[in-house]
Amino acid sequence: MRYFAGLDVSLEETAICVVDEAGGIVREARVASEPDALVAFFDALGLTMDRVGLEACSLTAWLHQGLSEAGILAVCIEARQAKAAMGAMPNKTDRNDARGIAQIMRTGWYRAVHVKSLSCRSWRALLTARRMVLNKRRDVENGVRALLREALSATGPRDCRSPVTAATVARVEGVKRRALPEMRIYKGQGTV
């Protein structure tokens, strides 16, 4: 006999429903949302799963990798398609979602989503972090530039005929004296 499972994943717990090829529910459970806990559940069940389905979510890649490494055929399905297939269900609960995903696995009415490899996900995380740091650096530079512009414009309007007073020079020198060491530290040229 063939068996299929549906996983409704949340951050803390995963609802599991196992059905047979006729659509009858064999077992339902809730386990921690970790690959080891899911593998332990399927090992303890003692049944060979044809397919184990889970919706695409933030934990999908991690769980998919853990299940696949344990020899369980895990299939990630598109969340919109799963929602459309389970839209007629009267009660939207984790348990009913797991049942719906198990039935989708049994009938084969799904489109599998490609799950990226660990190295690909690591590179993406590194590039995203780099982009975030560069954006923050640009924001700080723009903020300091705006503050300096405001501080220097506080010296008053000048044209080429107005004399440079000692007070104006003192204000500009004061701003430079306070701002330049901070800019050197920011650019990595000084010490903190």
Secondary structure, DSSP 8 states (H G I E B T S, - for coil): --EEEEEEE-SSEEEEEEEETTS-EEEEEEEESSHHHHHHHHHHHT--EEEEEEE-STTHHHHHHHHHHTT--EEEE-HHHHHHHTTT-SS--HHHHHHHHHHHHHHT---B-----HHHHHHHHHHHHHHHHHHHHHHHHHHHHHHHHHHHHTT----TTS---HHHHHHHHHHHHHHHHHHHHHTTSS--
